[in-house]
Every structure is written in structure tokens, then in C-alpha cells.
């Protein structure tokens, strides 16, 4: 049973939380966490999240695919950005990817004090919730937001997780309650609910409506990416067993 479930609406608020003994779930629905889940599910050997474009460039060479996104666009000179359509089996299976994004990888790097870091999205919602239900730790759902500010889509997913775990939570904070209420309002048509959101409008202007629709699909992935030794990898049965023993 989850001991305590908290929602942090933006990394700007993260210093208010003690995450040293918690599992932190990084949420960046449009699009980093969705693409990471899809890539890991499609056989990427590992995804290395870095904070800056300069760090990403340090991995140049044939051993890595370099992915960089800023302001919703692929950074010039990189293999791809954070569109989920760049993380297909044909492109990523067996590959190591180095990724930097405007929001998602920044949120992850601010969470490195956590006991464990995993990645969540609508694409792997049930797999994530099944994993969290087996833990005896507190959980913080960290919304990546947009440049330190609140955004709607990440909050809706946090609410979906709260709703899914409702019977297994000993304690949920007010932010979690608010997120769940928003999700319950939106769940019957997430795309329509998000149509006026700032990030949705931003991506529509970039003509990537199909990315938005793709990222709002539920449970097309069955794996949960976990950060181990600086790399996001598919959680293995050994890892799951180790976590459940509390080691």
C-alpha cells in the first residue's frame, strides 16, 4: 500500500517536498514522458536524460542517438526531438538514446535525491499504477509543467493515477484531491478538455496534432521506465522484486 501520495504541480514547488524516501513519478504528457515510455516499450536499450543541449552533444558518435527538443521543436543538428513517432521499434530497438527536453528532463534532474525515479504517462498508466500499488513507500507525482509553471495535461494524468490508486492510499494531499477532481471532469474526452490548454495550442501551431492525440491514448505500453545509474531502462522482474522487498 502507498504510504502517502502527493502531487507537485510544477518543479518550481519541488523544494517544498522531502523526496529522499519517496518514489518520484516524472510526468510530461506532451511529450517527453510519453515518448520515453513508448521508446522503452519498443526496445530502446536505455534513454539517458540530460539537462542541456551541450551535455547531449558530448555523447556524439555512432553509439548513441541524440534527441533534443526546445520550445516544442527539434534542435537543429540532432537525430530527433521528443515526438513519440520518433521512438518506434524500427528506430530505437537496441539503441541508446540521449535526450534533453524543455521540461521533462529538467524535472527529472531536479528529482535525483528521490529514492527511485520512474516515468509515467497515459500510455503506461495501468502498468505504472500496478507497480506503485506493490510498493510500501510514499509517492510524489511530479508534473513537469511548462518552464516552471502549472500545466493542465500533466495535472490530469496525476489525477488519473490518484483515482486509480484511491483504495490503496493511506494519505493523499490536497493537490492530489484537486488533480483527481479535474481528471474526473475530463476523463470522458481528454482531448476536448485539453483543447484550450496552452501547451495544446502551442503544439497545434507546430502542426503536430497527431502527437497530442497519440499521447492521450491509454495503456498501449506495458513497461515502466526506471532510472538506474543515470539511464532510464525497462523495469526488469529482478528490479521489481528488489523494490518490493524495500531494498
Buried (B, 14 or more C-beta within 10 A) or exposed (E): EBBBBBBBBBBBBBEEBEBEEBBBBBBBBBBBBBBBBBBBBBBBBBBBBBBEBEBBBEBEEEEBBBBBBEEBEBBEEBBBBBBBBBBEEEBBEEBBBBBBBBBBBBBBBBBEEBBBBBBBBBBBBEBBBBBBBBBEBBBBBBBBBBEEEBBBBBBBBBBBBBBBBEEBBEEBBEBBEBBBEBBBEBBEEBEEBBEEBBBBEBBEEEEBEEBBEBBBBBEBBEBBBBBBEEBBBBBEEEBBEEBEEEE
